[in-house]
Amino acid sequence: MRIRKRPSRALVPALAASALFLAAGCSADPGQSSAAARTPDAGTSATATANGDQPLAVAAAPAAAATSTAVARPGSAGAKARKSSLKVKSYDSHTRRAVISTVGKGTSSPSPTGTPTPAGTATPGRTAVGDVIASAPAPGAPDGLLAKVTKVIGETADGTEVQTAPTTLDALLGDDDAKGTVPVDPASFDVERLLPDVKVSWAKTGDIHSGPEGTKVPLGSLRVDVATKVATAEGAPASAAASVSGFVQVKPEVDFSYGGGASAASTTSTASTGSTASTASTASGPGAAYLGVSGDWTSQWALKGRAGATAKPVRLPFAKLHADPVLQVGPVPVVVNLDLTCYFEISGDGRVTVDVEQDLKGDFKAGGTFGTAAGWTPVNESHMDSSPVRTSVTTAGSVKAALGAQATVGLYGAVGVTADLAPYLRGEAAGTVTATTPVGSGAKSDVAASGSWALYGGLDLSGTLQIQLAIFGTPVIQHAIPLGTLHREWKLADGKM
């Protein structure tokens, strides 16, 4: 794991709210569901191909396949994607030119005269015009490469230089079917700390762990802890110094599904003379597809003091994480790009002094599913169980504190799904009151003054399906599709005096 540090910051300015870790169809009332029972629904079964073959296996690519490549040559014999000894030596995203060499055979040799091979010439045993290439992350293509060769420029000392153009996954997967859920290695995340007191822990099989909480974190999980001071409300006494602390723990998984079944079909038009005028072969995209992120979620956070909150939520991002897990879909390396931003968000009137904390556990699933009848539609679920909370609310006012995560998931550098999960705790008090209660314990509240108070837990969820999901080979999304915004909350405790 690589960790990048930034200079210490005070209160981070409010950020534009964006889509992240969960979305619309969510069961927000406290509840529990089995993570093992979560499976993506691609809108159609992907259990067998149209010709009766077994579906392609979907699994995490082994370390040895870190530079793997698959090649297909549509329209030719043996057009199906196959593993290849070719390797993307370098790629220029501005010109879309790539240099391709053969793994295990050294670099390719230039022509005997030392000049490049004439444009358009295909070197025997190497790439040719029309080839579709899928590559794991490579120099110049950190998000992986999915491209079609449109021109062979010539030979260089490093390999064959080619001109490429964008293409889609159906050019490689064709009529095959594939479906799987693959855990993301917690050690594979790049971590950028945005605040000084951020600690990262993870644990994986083989008794391998990292960070101060590494031995306590469940296998396959990633935990980010933070503790920081926040601006105190104007006029607040020194004793009302404000701070936030807590952690987010996620066990992320990538859900991928592709359903072939939209195969090439020949169409023939006949002239009035009865002779065949033309024959054209056309191909549509897949019959089904799904891309999403899911996993187990645990968070615990506390807000103390009188924060200088405002009616508009102020977001404090404290860590950014990025990973590029490679899924091996049959012979094809499918590169998934996963970004995660952990944040605190505070809003209120700046008058209430609180000492609140809450634990949440549950699971989530967010993504987009494609079917030929409905097109792209959202898939969103969340089940959260709120544990007992101890809270102290002093003086009249209101405050809301969330500890959430904003995530994006895409393929080969093209963002497909954004989602935002923000579990929160909201407290409000009227009159002058100090109330303390251990929620769920059955104990009576300790009250120091007259008034009323209430404490709520809840979830704010939103998200978006992006046009880039057409990378599957499905019809282009004409505009971003909201996953829907869901605001649900439940009362944890209240009191009247």
Secondary structure, DSSP 8 states (H G I E B T S, - for coil): --EEE----SS--------BSB-SS-B-SS----GGG-----SS--SS-TTS---B-EEE--GGGTT-EEEE-TTSTT-S-EE-SEEEEEEETTTTEEEEEETTS-S----TTSS---TT---TTS--TT-EEEESSBTTBTT-EEEEEEEEEEEETTEEEEEEEE--THHHHTT-EEEEEEE--GGG-EEEESSSSEEEEEEETTTEEESTTTTTS-TT-EEEEEEEEE-B-TT--GGG-EEEEEEEEEEEEEEEEEE-----EEEEEE-TTSSEEEEEEE----SEEEEEEEEEEEEEEEEEE-B---SS-EEEEEEEEEE--EEEETTEEEEEEEEEEEEEEEEE-S--EEEEEEEEEEEEEEEEEEETTTEEEEEEEEEEEE---EEEEESSEEEEEEEEEEEEEEETTEEEEEEEEEEEEEEEEEES-EEEEETTS----EE-SSEEEEEEEEEEEEEEE-GGGGGGSS---SS-EE---EEEEEEEEEEE-
